[in-house]
Amino acid sequence: MSGFARRLAGFPWREFAADAFSRVFLIAQAVCAVHVVNAHVCSLAVVTGPSMLPSMNLAGDVVAVDRVSARLGRVASGDAVLLISPEDPRKPVVKRVLGMEGDAVTFLVDPGNSDESRTVVVPQGHVWVQGDNIYASRDSRHFGPIPYGLITGKVFCRLPLTEF
């Protein structure tokens, strides 16, 4: 038997394999924990576009989203929320809640061209959302009240993207 084969036979393969498996299992646990926290507790999202001006920057902001509040029904008028777009389910958007179920919401139909307003009563299980920039926002004025179930979280902290 050659010297290399003798050294190879003397290597503690079982201890090495057990240690490697232990480390891989620990990394898998950490990845699972990060996923659960991101999907169900708190996450970060990048918000870009003109619809939330002046509250959020046109170039983009990073927002921290509390995902527990939406599940517990702790979203109220005035809160900025992250929701699934009713027009494109693959696109998350941030809007401000202006009315909860049963509230009467008055809004300008076409704010850039006329002063015509309309009043809508928000149906049960729905909310009325609008962007802070009413001149450049696709919101409930266009697609109506949205089901509460489309809200995925409540924005609780905003950091300008320029800080990163």
Salt bridges, closest charged atoms under 4 A:
ASP19 OD2 - ARG23 NE 3.18
ASP61 OD2 - ARG158 NH1 3.11
ASP79 OD2 - LYS154 NZ 3.84
GLU87 OE2 - ARG138 NH2 2.44
ASP88 OD1 - ARG90 NE 3.38
GLU116 OE2 - ARG118 NH2 3.95
ASP132 OD1 - ARG96 NE 2.86
ASP139 OD1 - ARG141 NE 2.94
ASP139 OD1 - HIS142 ND1 3.86
